Amino acid sequence: MKIVLFGAGGFLQNSRERIEKLPNTEVIKIIDNNNRLIGSEVMGIRVSSVNDLQEPYDYIVITSNYAVEIEKQLLEIGIEENKIKRFVEYESFINRDNKEVFTTGECRNQNRKSVVAITPILEFNGAFIALVNLLEYLSKELNFRTIIAAPRKRDNVVDYLLGKGIEVIVDSYIEYENTPVIETCDYYIVNTLLMRKCLKYLDLSKTIWWLHESAISYEIENGIWGDFQDEVYTNARTYCVSAKERAVFEKYFPKNKAGIFEYGISDEAVDGEQVQPKANEKIVFAIIGFIANIKGQDILINAVNKLSKDYIDKFELWIIGDNDDKNYMAELSQSVHTDNVKFFGGVSHEEMKKLYKDIDVVVSSSRQDSLPIVVTEALTNSKICIISDAIGTVNYLKDGIDAFVFESENVADLADKMMYVIDNYNQAREIGRQGRNVFEKHFTINKAGERFLSIIEEMGS
C-alpha cells in the first residue's frame, strides 16, 4: 500500500515507531497545513502542502489530533471518503488478516442460540467483567453459544474466557468489518461507546448497544470523532447500566431514548465477615480500581490527611490498582502525609478475594463512574461502603441505611463519614450488611440474565 500521511506534528512523532512497523506499507508523502512544518524533513521525507498530491496513492492516513477538521478539508477538495483513514483505522486495516479464533469442543455445539459480544479489549476492566459475567451465565445456565470478539487482547485472558465456555475472536479490524462467524450469530452485543462503529455493519434488529462509560468518555469520543449525529446511532437499541449514564447518553444522543440494563455479578462473597467491632485491630479502608484522576484517589488521600492522629492510629488505607501514568502516581504518593497508607498495585481476581477477607470499608470517591463494579462487589461481600454521589450506584443506596454517601469532591464530608465509621463501627457493620440486600435485589447474575431474555423477547426473537 502506498500512503500519504496528513500531519507532521506531535501525533506523527509519537506514532513513528508503529508506522515504521506497518506491513505492506510505503509512506510516499507527508503533508501538513502548518507553514512552519512545510519544507521540513520528517522520517526522511520532505513535508509538502495539501495542494501537492499529484502522485498515485492508496490512502491518505491522518496522523493528527485534528482529524475531524482534516477529514472535512479533504472531502471539500474532492478526496473520496473511502480513500481517507485515520491512523488507528489504517493500522487495524493493514493487520486485518492476523485474526485469531479460539474455541473448544463444547463451544462448537451449534445446536443452540448464539450471541456474540464485541468489546474494545480483552482485559480486566469494569465493562469487560460485566460482559463476561453475562456471557458465562448465558452459556452455562441458559445454553447459549457465546462468543466475545475484540481488536486487542492482554496475556492470559483467552484461557480465562475459554474456561468459562466463551469462544474468543481477536480481530484488529472488527470495528469496521463483519466476519463470517459474527454474521451468522442470532444476537449481538456492542459493548461500550468505543465500539459503536460496529453498529454500522450489524443487523440492528438483533443488536443491543450496552453502555458503561462516564461523562468524560462521551466528551472525549465526540471531540475525537465528531460522529455522534450518525443516524445509525439514533436507531440502535441502546441500554445504559445506570440512570446517571443514561442522562449523559441522552445529552449527546438526544434522539435515542435508552433503556436501563444493569449488569449482574456472581455471588462470590468471601468467608470471615467481621461482625463484631475490631477490638484492638485497625480498621481497613480500601479504594480499589485503576488509579487515575477521575477515580478520585486524591480526594480520599486528602480526607485522610485531614484526620487527627487519634483517628489515623485506628485504621489503614489500602490503595489497590494499576496505573499507567508514573508522574500522576508519584504526585499521588507524595501527597500522602501519614504512614497508614499502603499502595498495592494491580492484583488478580483471586488475590483480591483474599484481600477482601481483611477489608472492612470500601470507598469509591470517583468524580464520575456509571456503575462501578468494585462497589457492587463490596455490596456482595457485605462491606461498609462509602461512596461519592457522582457514581451511578447512588441511585440504589440510601445514606445511613445501606451505605454512606458523601458529596463528590467534598473532602471534609468524606472525612466526616470515615470518622463516623471509626467511632461507630458496630452500627456501620450493620449498614454494610444491609448493603448486601441491594446486591440481591438488583445485581445478581440471575437478574441480569432475566433482563437479557426480556430484551431479546422485545426484539421479537
C-alpha positions as a Python dict, from the first residue, in 0.01 Angstrom:
ca = {
    (1, 'M'): (0, 0, 0),
    (2, 'K'): (122, 347, -88),
    (3, 'I'): (4, 600, 169),
    (4, 'V'): (20, 974, 226),
    (5, 'L'): (43, 1086, 588),
    (6, 'F'): (-152, 1402, 670),
    (7, 'G'): (1, 1554, 981),
    (8, 'A'): (371, 1604, 1054),
    (9, 'G'): (350, 1719, 1416),
    (10, 'G'): (349, 1556, 1756),
    (11, 'F'): (99, 1282, 1671),
    (12, 'L'): (325, 1159, 1391),
    (13, 'Q'): (635, 1175, 1609),
    (14, 'N'): (463, 973, 1884),
    (15, 'S'): (338, 716, 1631),
    (16, 'R'): (654, 689, 1424),
    (17, 'E'): (767, 352, 1559),
    (18, 'R'): (424, 199, 1493),
    (19, 'I'): (417, 347, 1142),
    (20, 'E'): (757, 202, 1059),
    (21, 'K'): (635, -145, 1164),
    (22, 'L'): (326, -140, 940),
    (23, 'P'): (336, -436, 698),
    (24, 'N'): (297, -389, 322),
    (25, 'T'): (307, -13, 359),
    (26, 'E'): (515, 254, 188),
    (27, 'V'): (490, 615, 302),
    (28, 'I'): (532, 813, -20),
    (29, 'K'): (448, 1162, 107),
    (30, 'I'): (382, 1362, 422),
    (31, 'I'): (158, 1669, 404),
    (32, 'D'): (53, 1934, 656),
    (33, 'N'): (-136, 2261, 678),
    (34, 'N'): (123, 2425, 902),
    (35, 'N'): (356, 2651, 704),
    (36, 'R'): (623, 2611, 973),
    (37, 'L'): (636, 2237, 906),
    (38, 'I'): (609, 2250, 526),
    (39, 'G'): (957, 2212, 380),
    (40, 'S'): (1098, 2039, 687),
    (41, 'E'): (1203, 1676, 680),
    (42, 'V'): (1027, 1402, 879),
    (43, 'M'): (1107, 1031, 852),
    (44, 'G'): (1344, 1120, 569),
    (45, 'I'): (1059, 1277, 366),
    (46, 'R'): (1014, 1644, 284),
    (47, 'V'): (682, 1774, 421),
    (48, 'S'): (456, 1918, 149),
    (49, 'S'): (135, 2119, 145),
    (50, 'V'): (-207, 1964, 90),
    (51, 'N'): (-205, 2104, -264),
    (52, 'D'): (84, 1874, -359),
    (53, 'L'): (-100, 1544, -411),
    (54, 'Q'): (-17, 1456, -770),
    (55, 'E'): (128, 1104, -747),
    (56, 'P'): (-100, 798, -711),
    (57, 'Y'): (-167, 670, -359),
    (58, 'D'): (-394, 411, -200),
    (59, 'Y'): (-491, 604, 113),
    (60, 'I'): (-443, 932, 290),
    (61, 'V'): (-378, 840, 653),
    (62, 'I'): (-446, 1112, 909),
    (63, 'T'): (-171, 1143, 1170),
    (64, 'S'): (-303, 1442, 1360),
    (65, 'N'): (-519, 1525, 1661),
    (66, 'Y'): (-730, 1745, 1431),
    (67, 'A'): (-874, 1452, 1239),
    (68, 'V'): (-1232, 1583, 1227),
    (69, 'E'): (-1123, 1907, 1062),
    (70, 'I'): (-882, 1731, 826),
    (71, 'E'): (-1147, 1483, 710),
    (72, 'K'): (-1378, 1773, 631),
    (73, 'Q'): (-1099, 1955, 446),
    (74, 'L'): (-1014, 1652, 233),
    (75, 'L'): (-1377, 1589, 140),
    (76, 'E'): (-1419, 1955, 42),
    (77, 'I'): (-1125, 1937, -201),
    (78, 'G'): (-1270, 1629, -366),
    (79, 'I'): (-1091, 1337, -199),
    (80, 'E'): (-1315, 1030, -192),
    (81, 'E'): (-1424, 926, 157),
    (82, 'N'): (-1308, 567, 106),
    (83, 'K'): (-955, 697, 42),
    (84, 'I'): (-931, 858, 387),
    (85, 'K'): (-840, 666, 701),
    (86, 'R'): (-732, 773, 1044),
    (87, 'F'): (-410, 615, 1163),
    (88, 'V'): (-574, 379, 1414),
    (89, 'E'): (-814, 257, 1144),
    (90, 'Y'): (-538, 208, 887),
    (91, 'E'): (-323, 22, 1140),
    (92, 'S'): (-614, -213, 1210),
    (93, 'F'): (-692, -244, 838),
    (94, 'I'): (-340, -337, 729),
    (95, 'N'): (-319, -602, 1004),
    (96, 'R'): (-670, -737, 942),
    (97, 'D'): (-553, -1078, 820),
    (98, 'N'): (-398, -1156, 1159),
    (99, 'K'): (-724, -1289, 1303),
    (100, 'E'): (-715, -1534, 1593),
    (101, 'V'): (-1004, -1765, 1681),
    (102, 'F'): (-1005, -1971, 2000),
    (103, 'T'): (-1266, -2234, 2074),
    (104, 'T'): (-1327, -2567, 2250),
    (105, 'G'): (-1522, -2880, 2164),
    (106, 'E'): (-1804, -2766, 2390),
    (107, 'C'): (-1810, -2427, 2221),
    (108, 'R'): (-1858, -2587, 1879),
    (109, 'N'): (-2201, -2723, 1968),
    (110, 'Q'): (-2405, -2537, 1707),
    (111, 'N'): (-2749, -2658, 1819),
    (112, 'R'): (-2825, -2359, 2037),
    (113, 'K'): (-2888, -1988, 2008),
    (114, 'S'): (-2573, -1781, 1970),
    (115, 'V'): (-2472, -1437, 2095),
    (116, 'V'): (-2154, -1251, 2006),
    (117, 'A'): (-2034, -957, 2213),
    (118, 'I'): (-1788, -706, 2068),
    (119, 'T'): (-1576, -518, 2321),
    (120, 'P'): (-1273, -285, 2290),
    (121, 'I'): (-1008, -505, 2453),
    (122, 'L'): (-984, -834, 2637),
    (123, 'E'): (-858, -709, 2972),
    (124, 'F'): (-995, -694, 3324),
    (125, 'N'): (-1180, -364, 3344),
    (126, 'G'): (-1534, -296, 3464),
    (127, 'A'): (-1712, -315, 3127),
    (128, 'F'): (-1527, -636, 3036),
    (129, 'I'): (-1605, -805, 3368),
    (130, 'A'): (-1973, -710, 3341),
    (131, 'L'): (-1986, -856, 2991),
    (132, 'V'): (-1805, -1179, 3081),
    (133, 'N'): (-2034, -1239, 3379),
    (134, 'L'): (-2335, -1214, 3148),
    (135, 'L'): (-2187, -1436, 2876),
    (136, 'E'): (-2082, -1703, 3124),
    (137, 'Y'): (-2435, -1713, 3267),
    (138, 'L'): (-2589, -1731, 2919),
    (139, 'S'): (-2355, -2016, 2829),
    (140, 'K'): (-2373, -2227, 3143),
    (141, 'E'): (-2726, -2162, 3267),
    (142, 'L'): (-2925, -2076, 2953),
    (143, 'N'): (-2737, -2291, 2699),
    (144, 'F'): (-2637, -2009, 2461),
    (145, 'R'): (-2333, -2036, 2241),
    (146, 'T'): (-2134, -1730, 2347),
    (147, 'I'): (-1854, -1552, 2162),
    (148, 'I'): (-1653, -1249, 2267),
    (149, 'A'): (-1470, -1050, 1998),
    (150, 'A'): (-1220, -767, 2032),
    (151, 'P'): (-948, -593, 1830),
    (152, 'R'): (-689, -647, 2106),
    (153, 'K'): (-614, -880, 2397),
    (154, 'R'): (-396, -899, 2706),
    (155, 'D'): (-195, -1205, 2806),
    (156, 'N'): (-371, -1492, 2985),
    (157, 'V'): (-723, -1363, 2917),
    (158, 'V'): (-807, -1613, 2641),
    (159, 'D'): (-765, -1920, 2863),
    (160, 'Y'): (-975, -1750, 3129),
    (161, 'L'): (-1258, -1698, 2879),
    (162, 'L'): (-1240, -2048, 2732),
    (163, 'G'): (-1265, -2184, 3085),
    (164, 'K'): (-1599, -2009, 3113),
    (165, 'G'): (-1727, -2165, 2790),
    (166, 'I'): (-1684, -1846, 2585),
    (167, 'E'): (-1531, -1854, 2236),
    (168, 'V'): (-1283, -1581, 2151),
    (169, 'I'): (-1212, -1385, 1832),
    (170, 'V'): (-927, -1135, 1816),
    (171, 'D'): (-954, -926, 1500),
    (172, 'S'): (-784, -587, 1469),
    (173, 'Y'): (-1037, -467, 1209),
    (174, 'I'): (-1353, -581, 1383),
    (175, 'E'): (-1472, -224, 1444),
    (176, 'Y'): (-1504, -169, 1072),
    (177, 'E'): (-1581, -501, 905),
    (178, 'N'): (-1801, -804, 971),
    (179, 'T'): (-1672, -1162, 976),
    (180, 'P'): (-1849, -1485, 874),
    (181, 'V'): (-1864, -1617, 1232),
    (182, 'I'): (-2022, -1300, 1364),
    (183, 'E'): (-2255, -1263, 1067),
    (184, 'T'): (-2427, -1595, 1139),
    (185, 'C'): (-2498, -1530, 1509),
    (186, 'D'): (-2851, -1484, 1643),
    (187, 'Y'): (-2784, -1181, 1867),
    (188, 'Y'): (-2517, -914, 1905),
    (189, 'I'): (-2399, -706, 2199),
    (190, 'V'): (-2191, -400, 2117),
    (191, 'N'): (-2019, -336, 2448),
    (192, 'T'): (-1931, 27, 2526),
    (193, 'L'): (-1942, 358, 2343),
    (194, 'L'): (-1596, 293, 2196),
    (195, 'M'): (-1721, 8, 1977),
    (196, 'R'): (-2015, 198, 1824),
    (197, 'K'): (-1877, 177, 1468),
    (198, 'C'): (-1974, -194, 1469),
    (199, 'L'): (-2337, -81, 1462),
    (200, 'K'): (-2284, 26, 1100),
    (201, 'Y'): (-2250, -331, 974),
    (202, 'L'): (-2458, -531, 1224),
    (203, 'D'): (-2828, -611, 1190),
    (204, 'L'): (-2972, -356, 1434),
    (205, 'S'): (-3289, -560, 1483),
    (206, 'K'): (-3075, -822, 1661),
    (207, 'T'): (-2831, -587, 1834),
    (208, 'I'): (-2802, -449, 2188),
    (209, 'W'): (-2577, -146, 2238),
    (210, 'W'): (-2469, -173, 2603),
    (211, 'L'): (-2303, 133, 2753),
    (212, 'H'): (-2087, 160, 3067),
    (213, 'E'): (-1898, 490, 3029),
    (214, 'S'): (-1874, 803, 3239),
    (215, 'A'): (-1935, 1153, 3104),
    (216, 'I'): (-1570, 1223, 3023),
    (217, 'S'): (-1564, 931, 2777),
    (218, 'Y'): (-1852, 1083, 2579),
    (219, 'E'): (-1678, 1420, 2573),
    (220, 'I'): (-1350, 1272, 2452),
    (221, 'E'): (-1505, 1044, 2188),
    (222, 'N'): (-1722, 1321, 2049),
    (223, 'G'): (-1420, 1550, 2028),
    (224, 'I'): (-1202, 1292, 1855),
    (225, 'W'): (-1453, 1153, 1605),
    (226, 'G'): (-1739, 1403, 1581),
    (227, 'D'): (-1970, 1127, 1458),
    (228, 'F'): (-2244, 1119, 1723),
    (229, 'Q'): (-2503, 1254, 1479),
    (230, 'D'): (-2478, 948, 1255),
    (231, 'E'): (-2828, 809, 1204),
    (232, 'V'): (-2723, 453, 1287),
    (233, 'Y'): (-2659, 553, 1649),
    (234, 'T'): (-3003, 708, 1674),
    (235, 'N'): (-3167, 386, 1557),
    (236, 'A'): (-2966, 145, 1773),
    (237, 'R'): (-3143, -40, 2055),
    (238, 'T'): (-2949, 114, 2342),
    (239, 'Y'): (-2917, 30, 2711),
    (240, 'C'): (-2713, 205, 2979),
    (241, 'V'): (-2600, 42, 3302),
    (242, 'S'): (-2740, 322, 3519),
    (243, 'A'): (-2970, 623, 3516),
    (244, 'K'): (-2671, 854, 3561),
    (245, 'E'): (-2516, 727, 3241),
    (246, 'R'): (-2847, 743, 3057),
    (247, 'A'): (-2872, 1114, 3139),
    (248, 'V'): (-2527, 1167, 2984),
    (249, 'F'): (-2606, 947, 2683),
    (250, 'E'): (-2927, 1135, 2601),
    (251, 'K'): (-2740, 1465, 2622),
    (252, 'Y'): (-2513, 1352, 2337),
    (253, 'F'): (-2770, 1134, 2156),
    (254, 'P'): (-3098, 1322, 2219),
    (255, 'K'): (-3296, 1130, 1955),
    (256, 'N'): (-3215, 789, 2106),
    (257, 'K'): (-3415, 701, 2417),
    (258, 'A'): (-3207, 443, 2600),
    (259, 'G'): (-3324, 183, 2848),
    (260, 'I'): (-3153, 63, 3165),
    (261, 'F'): (-2971, -272, 3165),
    (262, 'E'): (-2785, -317, 3494),
    (263, 'Y'): (-2511, -576, 3490),
    (264, 'G'): (-2503, -870, 3729),
    (265, 'I'): (-2211, -1033, 3906),
    (266, 'S'): (-2156, -1378, 4050),
    (267, 'D'): (-2212, -1418, 4422),
    (268, 'E'): (-1856, -1474, 4540),
    (269, 'A'): (-1885, -1338, 4894),
    (270, 'V'): (-1575, -1421, 5093),
    (271, 'D'): (-1579, -1603, 5423),
    (272, 'G'): (-1485, -1440, 5750),
    (273, 'E'): (-1730, -1149, 5763),
    (274, 'Q'): (-1629, -919, 6051),
    (275, 'V'): (-1946, -889, 6262),
    (276, 'Q'): (-1807, -758, 6590),
    (277, 'P'): (-1604, -439, 6635),
    (278, 'K'): (-1232, -488, 6578),
    (279, 'A'): (-1130, -453, 6942),
    (280, 'N'): (-757, -384, 6918),
    (281, 'E'): (-712, -414, 6542),
    (282, 'K'): (-701, -141, 6284),
    (283, 'I'): (-1000, -93, 6055),
    (284, 'V'): (-902, -140, 5691),
    (285, 'F'): (-1039, 111, 5438),
    (286, 'A'): (-973, 27, 5072),
    (287, 'I'): (-1013, 203, 4740),
    (288, 'I'): (-999, -46, 4453),
    (289, 'G'): (-952, 8, 4081),
    (290, 'F'): (-742, 181, 3818),
    (291, 'I'): (-552, 477, 3962),
    (292, 'A'): (-643, 795, 3776),
    (293, 'N'): (-770, 1144, 3847),
    (294, 'I'): (-1127, 1052, 3752),
    (295, 'K'): (-1127, 775, 4016),
    (296, 'G'): (-1062, 1027, 4295),
    (297, 'Q'): (-789, 852, 4493),
    (298, 'D'): (-651, 1201, 4562),
    (299, 'I'): (-980, 1303, 4725),
    (300, 'L'): (-958, 1010, 4965),
    (301, 'I'): (-593, 1080, 5047),
    (302, 'N'): (-678, 1444, 5120),
    (303, 'A'): (-957, 1329, 5352),
    (304, 'V'): (-712, 1103, 5538),
    (305, 'N'): (-467, 1392, 5569),
    (306, 'K'): (-737, 1596, 5745),
    (307, 'L'): (-787, 1341, 6023),
    (308, 'S'): (-625, 1375, 6364),
    (309, 'K'): (-365, 1130, 6491),
    (310, 'D'): (-625, 971, 6718),
    (311, 'Y'): (-814, 858, 6407),
    (312, 'I'): (-506, 785, 6195),
    (313, 'D'): (-388, 533, 6454),
    (314, 'K'): (-714, 337, 6427),
    (315, 'F'): (-713, 248, 6056),
    (316, 'E'): (-514, 168, 5744),
    (317, 'L'): (-592, 279, 5389),
    (318, 'W'): (-518, 31, 5111),
    (319, 'I'): (-495, 172, 4759),
    (320, 'I'): (-531, -121, 4520),
    (321, 'G'): (-500, -81, 4143),
    (322, 'D'): (-282, -37, 3836),
    (323, 'N'): (-157, 291, 3696),
    (324, 'D'): (-1, 383, 3361),
    (325, 'D'): (96, 742, 3445),
    (326, 'K'): (416, 745, 3650),
    (327, 'N'): (402, 1120, 3702),
    (328, 'Y'): (49, 1107, 3842),
    (329, 'M'): (142, 812, 4062),
    (330, 'A'): (443, 997, 4200),
    (331, 'E'): (231, 1304, 4267),
    (332, 'L'): (-29, 1092, 4446),
    (333, 'S'): (232, 916, 4659),
    (334, 'Q'): (392, 1246, 4758),
    (335, 'S'): (54, 1382, 4872),
    (336, 'V'): (32, 1118, 5148),
    (337, 'H'): (117, 1279, 5483),
    (338, 'T'): (56, 977, 5706),
    (339, 'D'): (219, 637, 5747),
    (340, 'N'): (-102, 431, 5739),
    (341, 'V'): (-149, 435, 5360),
    (342, 'K'): (-36, 132, 5156),
    (343, 'F'): (-16, 105, 4776),
    (344, 'F'): (-70, -249, 4647),
    (345, 'G'): (-58, -208, 4269),
    (346, 'G'): (-277, -427, 4049),
    (347, 'V'): (-387, -764, 4184),
    (348, 'S'): (-552, -1067, 4027),
    (349, 'H'): (-913, -1164, 4089),
    (350, 'E'): (-802, -1447, 4318),
    (351, 'E'): (-568, -1218, 4512),
    (352, 'M'): (-848, -967, 4550),
    (353, 'K'): (-1073, -1232, 4704),
    (354, 'K'): (-807, -1296, 4967),
    (355, 'L'): (-764, -925, 5040),
    (356, 'Y'): (-1140, -885, 5085),
    (357, 'K'): (-1122, -1100, 5397),
    (358, 'D'): (-927, -823, 5571),
    (359, 'I'): (-1104, -522, 5418),
    (360, 'D'): (-1373, -359, 5631),
    (361, 'V'): (-1469, -49, 5432),
    (362, 'V'): (-1469, 8, 5054),
    (363, 'V'): (-1452, 370, 4940),
    (364, 'S'): (-1547, 494, 4593),
    (365, 'S'): (-1450, 860, 4566),
    (366, 'S'): (-1481, 875, 4186),
    (367, 'R'): (-1553, 1206, 4019),
    (368, 'Q'): (-1753, 1013, 3757),
    (369, 'D'): (-1848, 646, 3727),
    (370, 'S'): (-2158, 499, 3568),
    (371, 'L'): (-2190, 187, 3789),
    (372, 'P'): (-1857, 78, 3940),
    (373, 'I'): (-1821, -297, 3973),
    (374, 'V'): (-1594, -259, 4276),
    (375, 'V'): (-1884, -111, 4473),
    (376, 'T'): (-2117, -391, 4364),
    (377, 'E'): (-1856, -647, 4472),
    (378, 'A'): (-1832, -470, 4808),
    (379, 'L'): (-2211, -495, 4848),
    (380, 'T'): (-2188, -865, 4765),
    (381, 'N'): (-1938, -905, 5048),
    (382, 'S'): (-2148, -704, 5298),
    (383, 'K'): (-1869, -448, 5329),
    (384, 'I'): (-1927, -99, 5461),
    (385, 'C'): (-1943, 129, 5155),
    (386, 'I'): (-1862, 500, 5145),
    (387, 'I'): (-1947, 634, 4801),
    (388, 'S'): (-1942, 961, 4612),
    (389, 'D'): (-2279, 1094, 4498),
    (390, 'A'): (-2128, 1121, 4147),
    (391, 'I'): (-2144, 746, 4081),
    (392, 'G'): (-2442, 559, 3937),
    (393, 'T'): (-2472, 326, 4238),
    (394, 'V'): (-2601, 618, 4445),
    (395, 'N'): (-2944, 566, 4285),
    (396, 'Y'): (-2972, 229, 4463),
    (397, 'L'): (-2833, 320, 4807),
    (398, 'K'): (-2953, 544, 5090),
    (399, 'D'): (-2713, 731, 5312),
    (400, 'G'): (-2706, 584, 5660),
    (401, 'I'): (-2934, 295, 5564),
    (402, 'D'): (-2729, 64, 5342),
    (403, 'A'): (-2421, 277, 5268),
    (404, 'F'): (-2263, 613, 5343),
    (405, 'V'): (-2287, 879, 5071),
    (406, 'F'): (-2073, 1194, 5056),
    (407, 'E'): (-2083, 1495, 4826),
    (408, 'S'): (-1847, 1445, 4533),
    (409, 'E'): (-1506, 1612, 4583),
    (410, 'N'): (-1609, 1734, 4931),
    (411, 'V'): (-1305, 1625, 5130),
    (412, 'A'): (-1448, 1737, 5464),
    (413, 'D'): (-1770, 1541, 5405),
    (414, 'L'): (-1572, 1226, 5321),
    (415, 'A'): (-1354, 1272, 5630),
    (416, 'D'): (-1668, 1301, 5843),
    (417, 'K'): (-1803, 972, 5703),
    (418, 'M'): (-1474, 799, 5779),
    (419, 'M'): (-1471, 929, 6136),
    (420, 'Y'): (-1829, 812, 6186),
    (421, 'V'): (-1739, 460, 6075),
    (422, 'I'): (-1438, 453, 6308),
    (423, 'D'): (-1639, 585, 6603),
    (424, 'N'): (-1945, 368, 6537),
    (425, 'Y'): (-1801, 56, 6383),
    (426, 'N'): (-2067, -184, 6509),
    (427, 'Q'): (-2352, 27, 6369),
    (428, 'A'): (-2160, 76, 6045),
    (429, 'R'): (-2124, -301, 6010),
    (430, 'E'): (-2500, -337, 6025),
    (431, 'I'): (-2530, -81, 5746),
    (432, 'G'): (-2281, -288, 5545),
    (433, 'R'): (-2496, -596, 5591),
    (434, 'Q'): (-2799, -402, 5466),
    (435, 'G'): (-2600, -321, 5151),
    (436, 'R'): (-2595, -692, 5072),
    (437, 'N'): (-2974, -671, 5027),
    (438, 'V'): (-2923, -414, 4750),
    (439, 'F'): (-2698, -658, 4565),
    (440, 'E'): (-2957, -935, 4596),
    (441, 'K'): (-3236, -707, 4474),
    (442, 'H'): (-3061, -551, 4173),
    (443, 'F'): (-2725, -702, 4079),
    (444, 'T'): (-2731, -1082, 4087),
    (445, 'I'): (-2625, -1256, 3767),
    (446, 'N'): (-2964, -1428, 3752),
    (447, 'K'): (-3137, -1090, 3731),
    (448, 'A'): (-2901, -978, 3453),
    (449, 'G'): (-2982, -1298, 3262),
    (450, 'E'): (-3354, -1232, 3304),
    (451, 'R'): (-3308, -877, 3176),
    (452, 'F'): (-3125, -1007, 2869),
    (453, 'L'): (-3402, -1256, 2793),
    (454, 'S'): (-3660, -981, 2833),
    (455, 'I'): (-3473, -759, 2587),
    (456, 'I'): (-3443, -1024, 2316),
    (457, 'E'): (-3809, -1109, 2366),
    (458, 'E'): (-3889, -745, 2289),
    (459, 'M'): (-3686, -787, 1970),
    (460, 'G'): (-3942, -1042, 1861),
    (461, 'S'): (-3699, -1333, 1867),
}
